[in-house]
């Protein structure tokens, strides 16, 4: 069953005196219950903006976001629509996302209250993320980065979400804690039957935890598919380049392949396919017309 | 100046012996030994807080206030830790150069990159204005900045992250150093851009015979460019050896734990 459907979403960032930057330019994505979807792409491709739009933190300029049959509206000052508290987010920087002046137990209790859960204690939630329950009385500064991110996860899960969003939840952590925290998020989400939208620029972690992978480039999703399939046989030239650039710790001393050029300015995207100026397989048609969205949005693979 | 030529072996440019650093009651480094050879990249791995950055900084005498050091850093027959400030200044930036993690903060935002590339060349190498500028353009070409002649008059914010890091590398190379210390040079970059910077570093090391100390927590990066790898934990080097052996058949349980923590395909 589809939990979240994002259809042709457009998000613009407006700054007075400058042209609007189209951060998300018609992206479509779906997440099913109990499914882990990894969203990957270079910095500035709009993956975080997409996540923020899904939980209503930025307004959608076009397209629709449907969650459990209802529409996601913009988060305002008033109390949130009950149905939408089922979307919870874990942010990138646990040093900024936890309130430094409140005990972590109290912050987790907020989530439990929203869910109407009177049985689980904040300490119990901490134990689920692998921290001792007695630490609920401490303040965020008493924890390390990895521990804080676990607390942020506990807080998100306390509200019993049916969709958990992780916006680069591991990039602020130590290399040795990254895989652990990512796996923990996956296990807890899948265990509770929730869907997980996991955003990261770290492909090796996404490969480890995601069932399905979506590759984003300059505001558009260029390729989606089951993780193993995309990994073994990437079809879009951008996905291929991205995967070739990941260095492997195999001790063989192979230099990763480089992708020439820079990400173009999203305020002034190239015509036709957005990847064509950097694409090694670009054809004439690529500069003229945009390829149709699909599992692989590329002229090399015309829709049948 | 202490004469310590006898302990520097022919194939080494820089040697760190029993380096200790403590700040207040805390021992940050507890006896680090390292050797750098020309044309080779020496990787220094470890978690944050293991002291890898501190080792890089201590080599250049860039330590926080009140830090006490022990041991020796032997370079060109001299112990850098015992050198007076004036003489150390002549070594820093000229013979040993450094590239930092975040190019957005390591470059001065209000000076053109040409200015930042020529300042130390004029000071250390006593080059004239025109001469230094010509060399700056040449350096930008060497680190593969497109249109070097025009780029020299631009400001850091006009470059992307990857290009900025290339500029930072050009700044480091300007005076023809023998040793380059790169502290997490690609951590702030995307994988696609990282690949380019790693290729550049490796190429420069091979072409110019630079001795590179690459500090990184990313074992993938380590595997791609380093010839030798040292693994640090709690201020000590726990394992050191050729890349292939350390990453494939680690001796120390900690190295194995680091490798096991990497996301791999589930068996």
Interface residues (C-beta under 8 A of the other chain):
Chain A: X42 X43 X174 X175 X176 X178 X179 X180 X182 X201 X203 X204 X205 X207 X208 X241 X242 X244 X245 X246 X247 X248 X249 X250 X251 X252 X253 X254 X255 X256 X257 X258 X259 X262 X263
Chain B: X47 X48 X160 X161 X162 X163 X190 X191 X192 X193 X194 X195 X196 X198 X199 X202 X217 X218 X219 X220 X221 X222 X223 X224 X225 X226 X227 X243 X244 X245 X246 X247 X248 X257 X258 X259 X261 X262 X263 X264 X265 X266
